[in-house]
Amino acid sequence: MEWHVWLAYVATAIVFSLAPGSGTVNSISNGLSYGTRKSLGAIIGLQIGLTFHIVLVGAGIGALVAQSAMAFSVIKWVGVIYLVWLGVQKWRDHSSFTTQRDNIPRSGFSLMCSAIAINLTNPKSIVFLVALFPQFINPSQPQLIQFVILGVTTVVIDAFVMLGYTTLASQMGRYIRSERAMAKINKLFGSMFIGCGALLATAKS
């Protein structure tokens, strides 16, 4: 793979990762609630889900999902229900910022599993990758190594972007101490999760 092609993909992958979505909302929410260190499991979980999608695309299954209305709809509505459920849970969360960080109501493993589910149930990323990867793969060269390079690049960039969102949110959280403020933030992110679910519901393959 030529350097200029890879650099072009890096720029595209950065835009893809920076674009607001359920993963972004999850990273910022966790950063505010649990801090950067405790949220690392969630960042790993998002990348596990993304890696699974990349492997599906590489195996050709992703193209089938992207072209199958039934498969796309099943994954989509599971994702919609899950995101709305997360939003409702956030709305009902009345714990203060200090309580959340000190008592650690959720384990890192729990945050990781939740993040995996968030990415796995988002078929839009499969459709995006199916459309994106062929644009940067030269059919006259070994395709497996090119695919691996693109896949690793995607995961690494997304991990750093999500870490950036989480760290920034964690730093902002240092100035939030009142239970009332945290309740409003929980409702805000609850609404954002529900909003992501609503947007996903309108997605078409």
C-alpha positions as CSV (number, residue, x, y, z in Angstrom):
1,M,0.0,0.0,0.0
2,E,1.4,3.4,-1.1
3,W,2.0,6.0,1.7
4,H,-0.3,8.6,0.1
5,V,-3.2,6.1,0.0
6,W,-2.6,5.2,3.6
7,L,-2.4,8.8,4.7
8,A,-5.7,9.5,2.8
9,Y,-7.3,6.7,4.7
10,V,-5.9,8.0,8.0
11,A,-7.7,11.3,7.4
12,T,-10.9,9.5,6.5
13,A,-10.7,7.3,9.5
14,I,-10.2,10.3,11.8
15,V,-13.3,12.0,10.4
16,F,-15.2,8.7,10.8
17,S,-14.2,8.4,14.5
18,L,-14.7,12.0,15.3
19,A,-18.3,12.0,13.9
20,P,-20.8,12.0,16.8
21,G,-22.4,8.7,17.4
22,S,-23.4,6.2,20.2
23,G,-19.7,5.3,20.8
24,T,-18.8,9.0,21.3
25,V,-21.7,9.5,23.7
26,N,-20.7,6.4,25.6
27,S,-17.1,7.6,25.9
28,I,-18.0,11.1,27.1
29,S,-20.6,9.7,29.5
30,N,-18.2,7.2,31.0
31,G,-15.4,9.8,31.3
32,L,-17.7,12.1,33.3
33,S,-19.0,9.4,35.5
34,Y,-16.0,7.2,36.1
35,G,-12.9,9.0,35.0
36,T,-10.4,8.0,32.3
37,R,-8.8,5.0,34.0
38,K,-12.0,3.3,35.0
39,S,-13.4,3.9,31.5
40,L,-10.5,2.1,29.6
41,G,-12.6,-1.1,29.6
42,A,-15.3,0.6,27.7
43,I,-12.8,2.0,25.1
44,I,-11.5,-1.6,24.7
45,G,-15.1,-2.8,24.3
46,L,-15.8,-0.3,21.6
47,Q,-12.7,-1.5,19.7
48,I,-13.7,-5.2,20.1
49,G,-17.1,-4.4,18.6
50,L,-15.4,-2.5,15.8
51,T,-12.9,-5.2,15.1
52,F,-15.7,-7.8,14.9
53,H,-17.3,-5.6,12.2
54,I,-14.0,-5.3,10.3
55,V,-13.5,-9.0,10.4
56,L,-17.1,-9.5,9.1
57,V,-16.4,-7.1,6.2
58,G,-13.2,-8.8,5.4
59,A,-14.8,-12.2,5.4
60,G,-17.5,-10.9,3.0
61,I,-20.3,-11.3,5.5
62,G,-20.5,-7.6,6.0
63,A,-21.4,-7.1,2.3
64,L,-24.2,-9.7,2.7
65,V,-25.5,-7.9,5.8
66,A,-25.3,-4.5,4.0
67,Q,-27.3,-6.0,1.1
68,S,-29.8,-8.0,3.2
69,A,-32.7,-5.9,4.3
70,M,-33.7,-8.6,6.9
71,A,-30.3,-8.9,8.5
72,F,-29.8,-5.2,8.5
73,S,-33.2,-4.6,10.1
74,V,-32.7,-7.2,12.9
75,I,-29.3,-5.8,13.9
76,K,-30.7,-2.2,13.6
77,W,-33.7,-2.7,15.9
78,V,-31.7,-4.6,18.5
79,G,-29.4,-1.6,18.5
80,V,-32.3,0.8,18.7
81,I,-33.8,-1.0,21.7
82,Y,-30.4,-1.3,23.5
83,L,-29.6,2.4,23.0
84,V,-33.0,3.5,24.2
85,W,-32.6,1.2,27.2
86,L,-29.3,2.8,28.0
87,G,-30.9,6.2,27.7
88,V,-33.7,5.3,30.1
89,Q,-31.1,4.0,32.6
90,K,-29.2,7.3,32.4
91,W,-32.4,9.3,33.0
92,R,-33.1,7.2,36.1
93,D,-29.5,7.6,37.4
94,H,-29.6,10.1,40.3
95,S,-26.2,9.3,41.9
96,S,-23.8,12.2,42.3
97,F,-20.5,12.5,40.5
98,T,-18.5,11.9,43.7
99,T,-20.6,8.9,44.6
100,Q,-20.1,7.3,41.1
101,R,-16.3,7.7,41.2
102,D,-15.8,6.7,44.7
103,N,-18.1,3.7,44.9
104,I,-17.6,2.4,41.4
105,P,-21.2,1.2,40.8
106,R,-20.1,-0.5,37.6
107,S,-17.1,-2.7,37.0
108,G,-14.7,-2.2,34.1
109,F,-15.9,-5.5,32.7
110,S,-19.5,-4.3,32.8
111,L,-18.5,-1.1,31.0
112,M,-16.6,-3.1,28.4
113,C,-19.5,-5.5,27.7
114,S,-21.9,-2.6,27.4
115,A,-19.5,-0.9,24.9
116,I,-19.1,-4.1,22.9
117,A,-22.9,-4.3,22.6
118,I,-23.2,-0.7,21.5
119,N,-20.8,-1.2,18.5
120,L,-22.0,-4.7,17.6
121,T,-25.6,-3.5,17.3
122,N,-24.8,-0.6,15.0
123,P,-25.0,-2.0,11.4
124,K,-24.3,1.5,10.0
125,S,-20.6,0.9,10.7
126,I,-20.7,-2.3,8.6
127,V,-22.3,-0.5,5.7
128,F,-19.7,2.3,6.0
129,L,-16.8,-0.1,6.1
130,V,-18.1,-2.1,3.1
131,A,-18.3,1.1,1.1
132,L,-15.0,2.6,2.4
133,F,-12.5,-0.2,2.3
134,P,-12.7,-1.0,-1.5
135,Q,-11.8,2.6,-2.2
136,F,-8.4,2.2,-0.7
137,I,-7.5,-1.4,-1.7
138,N,-5.5,-1.9,-4.8
139,P,-6.8,-5.1,-6.5
140,S,-3.5,-5.7,-8.3
141,Q,-1.7,-6.1,-5.0
142,P,-2.1,-8.7,-2.1
143,Q,-5.4,-7.7,-0.6
144,L,-5.1,-9.4,2.8
145,I,-2.2,-7.3,4.0
146,Q,-3.9,-4.1,2.7
147,F,-7.1,-5.1,4.6
148,V,-5.1,-5.8,7.8
149,I,-3.4,-2.4,7.5
150,L,-6.7,-0.6,7.0
151,G,-8.4,-2.6,9.8
152,V,-5.6,-1.9,12.4
153,T,-5.4,1.7,11.4
154,T,-9.2,2.1,11.9
155,V,-9.1,0.5,15.4
156,V,-6.0,2.4,16.6
157,I,-7.4,5.8,15.4
158,D,-10.8,5.1,16.9
159,A,-9.2,4.0,20.2
160,F,-7.2,7.2,20.5
161,V,-10.2,9.4,19.5
162,M,-12.4,7.7,22.1
163,L,-9.6,8.0,24.7
164,G,-9.5,11.7,23.9
165,Y,-13.2,12.2,24.3
166,T,-13.1,10.2,27.6
167,T,-10.1,12.2,29.0
168,L,-11.6,15.5,28.1
169,A,-14.9,14.6,29.7
170,S,-13.0,13.3,32.8
171,Q,-11.2,16.7,33.1
172,M,-14.5,18.5,32.8
173,G,-16.0,16.3,35.5
174,R,-13.5,17.6,38.0
175,Y,-15.5,20.7,38.2
176,I,-18.9,19.0,38.7
177,R,-19.6,18.2,42.3
178,S,-23.3,18.8,42.9
179,E,-25.9,16.0,42.7
180,R,-28.3,18.4,40.8
181,A,-25.6,19.1,38.1
182,M,-24.9,15.4,37.7
183,A,-28.6,14.6,37.4
184,K,-28.9,17.1,34.6
185,I,-25.9,15.6,32.9
186,N,-27.3,12.1,33.2
187,K,-30.5,13.3,31.6
188,L,-28.6,15.0,28.8
189,F,-26.7,11.9,28.0
190,G,-29.8,9.7,28.4
191,S,-31.5,11.9,25.8
192,M,-28.4,11.6,23.6
193,F,-28.5,7.8,23.8
194,I,-32.2,7.8,23.0
195,G,-31.5,10.3,20.1
196,C,-28.8,7.9,18.7
197,G,-31.4,5.2,18.9
198,A,-33.9,7.3,17.0
199,L,-31.3,8.1,14.3
200,L,-30.4,4.5,14.0
201,A,-34.1,3.6,13.6
202,T,-34.2,5.8,10.5
203,A,-31.1,4.1,9.0
204,K,-31.5,2.2,5.7
205,S,-29.2,-0.4,4.3
